[in-house]
C-alpha cells in the first residue's frame, strides 16, 4: 500500500498477528511514510477507529474471521455514507499441501494438537450467506466477482519463507517433531506441483463489494 496513498489520504491497518504488524511497521519506518498506520486488533472489533471515518474498508481472507456478522457491523460503523466494503475470501488453494499435512499429522497427535486446532478459525461463508448478512446489516448493491491468481516459488523452502513472513502458518508454535513431519509431507506435496517456471500455487478467490447507503435528507 506504500506509495498508493495520496499525501492527503490516510490508511489504517488492523491485524491480529503481532508478527505481521511488526513487519509492516518496520517497512513503514524505513519508508518514512506518516499517513499509514498498523495496529494489533480484530476485524470483529475495530477499536480506535471512529464512526463514519473511511471511504473504503477491505477484509482480506475474510473466511478466517470467526465473528463475520460482528465484522460487517464494524465495517458499516466506520464507513462514511456512500463508502464501500471489499471482502476477499479464499475459495480454494491448490495445492492444500500445508493444510493437508497439518491436519493429517495433528490427527495422529490429538492431545498435542487440540490447542492448535482450537486457535484456528476457518469457517467459510458461501456467497448467499454473505450477501444475506450484508443486506441485513444495511449494505446495498452487493456484487460478487471470481478472482483467480497464482504464486510461483523456486522451492518448498521459498514457499515456507513466504508463509513465515506473512505469518500465515502455525508451524513455529508446534513442537519440533510435528514441525519436521509437516515440513517433510508438505515438501513432497509441493514438489508434485512443480512446473518449468517453479512450484505453482493457484488461488481461487471470491470478491464481494457492497455499499453503505448515502443519507437521504427530506
C-alpha positions, 0 to 999 in steps of 0.5 A, spaced: 500 500 500 506 504 500 506 509 495 498 508 493 496 513 498 495 520 496 499 525 501 492 527 503 489 520 504 490 516 510 490 508 511 489 504 517 491 497 518 488 492 523 491 485 524 491 480 529 498 477 528 503 481 532 508 478 527 505 481 521 504 488 524 511 488 526 513 487 519 509 492 516 511 497 521 518 496 520 517 497 512 513 503 514 519 506 518 524 505 513 519 508 508 518 514 512 511 514 510 506 518 516 499 517 513 499 509 514 498 506 520 498 498 523 495 496 529 494 489 533 486 488 533 480 484 530 476 485 524 470 483 529 472 489 533 475 495 530 477 499 536 480 506 535 477 507 529 471 512 529 464 512 526 463 514 519 471 515 518 473 511 511 471 511 504 473 504 503 474 498 508 477 491 505 477 484 509 482 480 506 481 472 507 475 474 510 473 466 511 478 466 517 474 471 521 470 467 526 465 473 528 463 475 520 456 478 522 460 482 528 465 484 522 460 487 517 457 491 523 464 494 524 465 495 517 458 499 516 460 503 523 466 506 520 464 507 513 462 514 511 455 514 507 456 512 500 463 508 502 464 501 500 466 494 503 471 489 499 471 482 502 476 477 499 475 470 501 479 464 499 475 459 495 480 454 494 488 453 494 491 448 490 495 445 492 492 444 500 499 441 501 500 445 508 493 444 510 493 437 508 499 435 512 497 439 518 491 436 519 493 429 517 499 429 522 495 433 528 490 427 527 495 422 529 497 427 535 490 429 538 492 431 545 498 435 542 494 438 537 487 440 540 490 447 542 492 448 535 486 446 532 482 450 537 486 457 535 484 456 528 478 459 525 476 457 518 469 457 517 467 459 510 461 463 508 458 461 501 456 467 497 448 467 499 450 467 506 454 473 505 450 477 501 444 475 506 448 478 512 450 484 508 443 486 506 441 485 513 446 489 516 444 495 511 449 494 505 446 495 498 448 493 491 452 487 493 456 484 487 460 478 487 466 477 482 471 470 481 478 472 482 483 467 480 491 468 481 497 464 482 504 464 486 510 461 483 516 459 488 523 456 486 522 451 492 518 448 498 523 452 502 521 459 498 514 457 499 515 456 507 519 463 507 513 466 504 508 463 509 513 465 515 513 472 513 506 473 512 505 469 518 500 465 515 502 458 518 502 455 525 508 451 524 513 455 529 508 454 535 508 446 534 513 442 537 519 440 533 517 433 531 510 435 528 514 441 525 519 436 521 513 431 519 509 437 516 515 440 513 517 433 510 509 431 507 508 438 505 515 438 501 513 432 497 506 435 496 509 441 493 514 438 489 508 434 485 506 441 483 512 443 480 512 446 473 518 449 468 517 456 471 517 453 479 512 450 484 505 453 482 500 455 487 493 457 484 488 461 488 481 461 487 478 467 490 471 470 491 470 478 491 464 481 494 463 489 494 457 492 497 455 499 499 453 503 505 447 507 503 448 515 502 443 519 507 437 521 504 435 528 507 427 530 506 
